[in-house]
């Protein structure tokens, strides 16, 4: 016991040192094992078959891209009533009309119901005998304002003899082609400052459109205007006076003298 009392400190130190040496040896062993395990796992990952990735669902992003392609415009000109309040108009019969498109009343509400071409017509007749034939030319002026001039005027003609129908309208027979009764007349026709060569025969008269007339209707007030309106005729539509400035085969143009504003009405047969 006396020996232990003298040397217990050395004994304790020896035990501690032996414990530390044992712990160090154990750590070396564990490090070696851990490295081996990690190497095996790494080799398994490298040599193994990886799982396939799930298909990427990109529909949400595609929808967002499509939305980005759509451009939205802020329309402050129409289809709302912030800056464009609705206009209501009372018609002569007391009916109140809501103005939405601008075509409910006024010139744009007028309708072209008919467009008629008026012609200058020349035809020929042959009378007499083969030995003594007589040729006549008939002139019909559908476009004339004079009822008497609208009737056919027939005149006997001869070669190179100018026939003046009226100011700005004349013709000259230049040649007789063929024999009676099926002869044809070669005619130089002058209308205004224009002269053209035409052929007249019994089977084929000559026609030329000189003007067009139109028939108009105003549905809002149930008004039918006199038929056969001509260019420069005046009509009163919804209390506004307008002049028919142009009539074409498929449209009529109205003009307001005070503002020079023009409105074109289509003709839909």
Steps between C-alpha positions, in 0.01 A plus 500: 500500500787726579623446147167595345481817706839604375446420130117534437552806284733312270256210484211733403713668236591161355132398485407827323779463248400141424139615452607773260712256304205262475269781386749610233527145369118471487470827307749377241294184459169691467646743243615206289155335519318826418719560198432149378121548538508834318702347217250217464206745492678720245571199278137390529375843393743524207443149369128482580206593267352837596125547520337675208386853564129572475395702192500869572147644503543837328134562406464774758797688359381452142164653592678796653704545181182492289341760723806716451452491122147641527506878498207674663422853385308754697233635266383845603333577167197271494300223665484680831325805635766667715608747233225414248158535661205345319294739287122468484304675225128555471362432152219711347248229591602524865701179509829521692799339329828398664800599287757221516672467162418846361300348215163499674397846375631761257652454157657164584158357579375565145471198271550472124217280373570522127758629250391528138726562198360737236626440147555669170364247248554497123331242280439465126225386267510409133201560272436514126634241256834347415524737200400808699568439872434765762681501833385681812665556841296535818638689802359449850628718785387336823711745701333815368292713738269600214223238461481573127870428454466169679287376212678334212581739214538326163676658201580373154874505446741516209874459472721773650201713594539631858187478714495736800260362760568776755792704625782258574334203331537417131585211268617435144446181297842428349434167329225254415626145542321208340180499297137565569325396722790377720732796447694659785579868548847620601433817699721766660316602819589824681392553862643815651862516390534125448460335159491124459434259216210260547317239291120495482292208382137399535596226744751701703419858602757717678463588868709730718438576867477877535400537865366305797196582710421371846209438734549587867318405818538624859379215729511690835220731381353254246562744212525395136647777287377560144649236270761578238717740702791637295838647578473850652146427622423628850351281772419581863591217736427530873463877460836535324524605137737297284594490133545179303854565382566165332307195381694190402380148416558383857486812720357846552691790658321775693661833587392760755555846342559678832781270616605331172481173693440200276318178580514200267206259504556153353241345270418140587252361249 
